[in-house]
Amino acid sequence: MIGTRKLARAAALLILAAALPAAAQNLNFLRSSVLASMSTDDKREAAAAFRAALDQAADGEAREWASAQSGASGVFEPIRSYHDALVDLDCREARMTLKAGGREEQGRYYLCKASDGRWKFTRPPGFTR
C-alpha cells in the first residue's frame, strides 16, 4: 500500500490535474501509483468527480466515477463536514479510492473550501505540531 504522504501528494495532483493539465503531465515521481496508470482525461474526470462529491454529497454518501474509455474508476465519500475555527473555513473529511492499471489506492483527506471556492488540503482537526 502506498504511504499516506505519497497518496496525499497524488490526491493533490489529481485535483490540480483538472485545473492545470500541463502540471498533470509531469508525474515522474508517481510512477508506481494509480495516477501513473491514468490518462490526463481520467485525472481530469476524477478530479471533477471528487470536487462534485465535496460540493454536493451528503456526509456518508459515496459517489462513484468510472472512465468508459480506460476502465479507471474511483469512489469519493465525504465522511463528515465541520467548521475549522482556526482558519474560519468550512471543511470536510473525505475518503477516496482510485483504481487503475490493476492497482487500487485509498486515502482519507481533510480539505477546506477557500473563499475562491477551491478545496485545499489541510491538517486533521485538532492536529498541532
Helices and strands as residue ranges (DSSP letters): H 4-19, H 21-25, G 28-30, G 34-37, H 40-56, E 63-66, E 73-84, E 89-100, E 103-113, E 119-121
